[in-house]
Amino acid sequence: MTKLPITRRSIVLWVAATLPVTLSAKVEFKSEILPILETKCLKCHSAPHEEGGKLVKPKAELRLDAAWAMLKGGESKRPAVVAKEVAKSYLFEVLTLPKDDDMFMPPKGDPVTADEMAKIKTWIEEGADFGGWEGNIAGKPADPAAAGKVAQKVREHDVLYKALAEGLQPASAEALKKAKNAGAQVSALMVNSPLLRVDFLTGVSRCDDGSIQNLLVLKDNVVHLDLARTAVTDAALKTVVQFPRLTRLDLRKTKVTDKGVEQLGALKHLTYVNLYGTEVTDASLATLAGIKTLRNIYLWETKATDAGVAKLKAALPQAEIVHNVVIAAPEGAAQEDTQGKRKKNNK
């Protein structure tokens, strides 16, 4: 049985500057922030406890029921909040991701509202003062000061995005307007980042090769491009390869063929490509084998053969390649669906 790769899509839906402005009075944690966490977060992110005769542990090892736990963070090794640093606060990041993102929180129930997010943002910017609130001290380390000094794991994609953003100016309002008028949804990759994510999820049937031409005004800023289920063809990729910072390209269920994929070798930073449900063959795999930056490749329901995939794996030993395999995942674990997109087991 083959275990599918878990890929985190680190992107933010709202640019912090677009959030509503809160009142000038300092935001109080206990009366304004804690109620939000209790309603939207603590069901899944509290200390281990027994429920229905079973031990329930905090998801992703992240607890939000204590001040020390928020400063420590969970399995991501990133603090949930970093005083005065919104962009470094993991809680803010996952709450502001697009709703269709794997890591969007909360995955169930009502999302955090714009007003609630503005309060959280302001509270962090003001210094993330808990006002004496400690929360659940169960599991608190002997040296609480160390809880907020967890060593940060350097991730390959974080290093890449930092390098790609260096010296890059944000896209102009005029360019953003042109792209949106073409039916694209455009969002910042991260808070205060000039890097952009673009998709056509609300108008896939209206997106064609001409629509991609209208994105050229954003070509320097786009790093994630989702064209899944649109009407684009190989001709669109002639435009796509002009995006110098593109790292992720989703072509699921499109009319793209080997002729189009052949052009992708021009993308110097491509780490992810999804070709699920396309007509590509082993000829495309030969092209992909030459893109040494690739780390995730989805070939489910294509004409690629087992032999071709074996050669691709040999050429790209660091890449996770999903082909026609039987999928099995342990109960309760995050899984990949047949379209190569991560989904959660909500049991």
FENJO-V672603 format. One record per residue. N is the residue number from 1. NEAR is the number of other ideal C-beta (glycine too) atoms within 8 Angstrom. Layout:
<<N & NEAR> <N & NEAR>>
This chain:
<<1 & 6> <2 & 8> <3 & 6> <4 & 10> <5 & 8> <6 & 7> <7 & 9> <8 & 6> <9 & 11> <10 & 9> <11 & 13> <12 & 13> <13 & 9> <14 & 11> <15 & 9> <16 & 9> <17 & 4> <18 & 5> <19 & 10> <20 & 6> <21 & 4> <22 & 7> <23 & 3> <24 & 2> <25 & 4> <26 & 5> <27 & 11> <28 & 8> <29 & 12> <30 & 9> <31 & 6> <32 & 11> <33 & 12> <34 & 10> <35 & 8> <36 & 13> <37 & 11> <38 & 8> <39 & 6> <40 & 12> <41 & 12> <42 & 9> <43 & 5> <44 & 8> <45 & 12> <46 & 11> <47 & 11> <48 & 7> <49 & 7> <50 & 7> <51 & 6> <52 & 4> <53 & 4> <54 & 6> <55 & 6> <56 & 7> <57 & 6> <58 & 12> <59 & 7> <60 & 8> <61 & 8> <62 & 14> <63 & 15> <64 & 13> <65 & 11> <66 & 13> <67 & 9> <68 & 14> <69 & 17> <70 & 13> <71 & 11> <72 & 12> <73 & 12> <74 & 11> <75 & 6> <76 & 8> <77 & 9> <78 & 9> <79 & 13> <80 & 13> <81 & 12> <82 & 9> <83 & 7> <84 & 8> <85 & 8> <86 & 11> <87 & 9> <88 & 8> <89 & 14> <90 & 13> <91 & 11> <92 & 15> <93 & 12> <94 & 10> <95 & 11> <96 & 10> <97 & 14> <98 & 9> <99 & 7> <100 & 5> <101 & 10> <102 & 11> <103 & 9> <104 & 11> <105 & 9> <106 & 10> <107 & 6> <108 & 4> <109 & 5> <110 & 5> <111 & 9> <112 & 9> <113 & 7> <114 & 8> <115 & 7> <116 & 10> <117 & 14> <118 & 12> <119 & 13> <120 & 14> <121 & 12> <122 & 10> <123 & 13> <124 & 16> <125 & 8> <126 & 10> <127 & 7> <128 & 11> <129 & 8> <130 & 9> <131 & 7> <132 & 4> <133 & 9> <134 & 8> <135 & 9> <136 & 10> <137 & 8> <138 & 5> <139 & 9> <140 & 9> <141 & 9> <142 & 3> <143 & 6> <144 & 8> <145 & 6> <146 & 7> <147 & 13> <148 & 9> <149 & 6> <150 & 10> <151 & 5> <152 & 6> <153 & 5> <154 & 5> <155 & 6> <156 & 6> <157 & 9> <158 & 9> <159 & 9> <160 & 11> <161 & 14> <162 & 8> <163 & 7> <164 & 12> <165 & 9> <166 & 6> <167 & 2> <168 & 11> <169 & 4> <170 & 6> <171 & 12> <172 & 7> <173 & 5> <174 & 7> <175 & 10> <176 & 11> <177 & 8> <178 & 10> <179 & 14> <180 & 10> <181 & 7> <182 & 9> <183 & 10> <184 & 13> <185 & 9> <186 & 11> <187 & 12> <188 & 13> <189 & 13> <190 & 12> <191 & 12> <192 & 8> <193 & 11> <194 & 9> <195 & 15> <196 & 14> <197 & 15> <198 & 14> <199 & 12> <200 & 15> <201 & 8> <202 & 5> <203 & 8> <204 & 10> <205 & 6> <206 & 8> <207 & 14> <208 & 10> <209 & 11> <210 & 6> <211 & 15> <212 & 13> <213 & 8> <214 & 12> <215 & 16> <216 & 8> <217 & 11> <218 & 14> <219 & 10> <220 & 9> <221 & 12> <222 & 15> <223 & 14> <224 & 14> <225 & 14> <226 & 11> <227 & 14> <228 & 13> <229 & 6> <230 & 12> <231 & 10> <232 & 16> <233 & 10> <234 & 11> <235 & 9> <236 & 14> <237 & 13> <238 & 9> <239 & 12> <240 & 13> <241 & 10> <242 & 8> <243 & 12> <244 & 8> <245 & 12> <246 & 14> <247 & 13> <248 & 13> <249 & 13> <250 & 12> <251 & 12> <252 & 14> <253 & 8> <254 & 13> <255 & 9> <256 & 15> <257 & 10> <258 & 11> <259 & 6> <260 & 13> <261 & 15> <262 & 10> <263 & 11> <264 & 15> <265 & 8> <266 & 6> <267 & 12> <268 & 6> <269 & 12> <270 & 14> <271 & 11> <272 & 13> <273 & 14> <274 & 13> <275 & 15> <276 & 14> <277 & 9> <278 & 13> <279 & 9> <280 & 15> <281 & 12> <282 & 11> <283 & 10> <284 & 14> <285 & 15> <286 & 8> <287 & 13> <288 & 14> <289 & 10> <290 & 8> <291 & 12> <292 & 5> <293 & 8> <294 & 13> <295 & 9> <296 & 11> <297 & 15> <298 & 12> <299 & 14> <300 & 12> <301 & 6> <302 & 13> <303 & 7> <304 & 12> <305 & 8> <306 & 7> <307 & 7> <308 & 11> <309 & 13> <310 & 8> <311 & 11> <312 & 14> <313 & 10> <314 & 7> <315 & 8> <316 & 14> <317 & 6> <318 & 4> <319 & 11> <320 & 9> <321 & 10> <322 & 13> <323 & 9> <324 & 6> <325 & 7> <326 & 5> <327 & 10> <328 & 6> <329 & 10> <330 & 4> <331 & 6> <332 & 5> <333 & 7> <334 & 9> <335 & 11> <336 & 11> <337 & 8> <338 & 7> <339 & 12> <340 & 11> <341 & 7> <342 & 11> <343 & 9> <344 & 8> <345 & 10> <346 & 5> <347 & 4>>
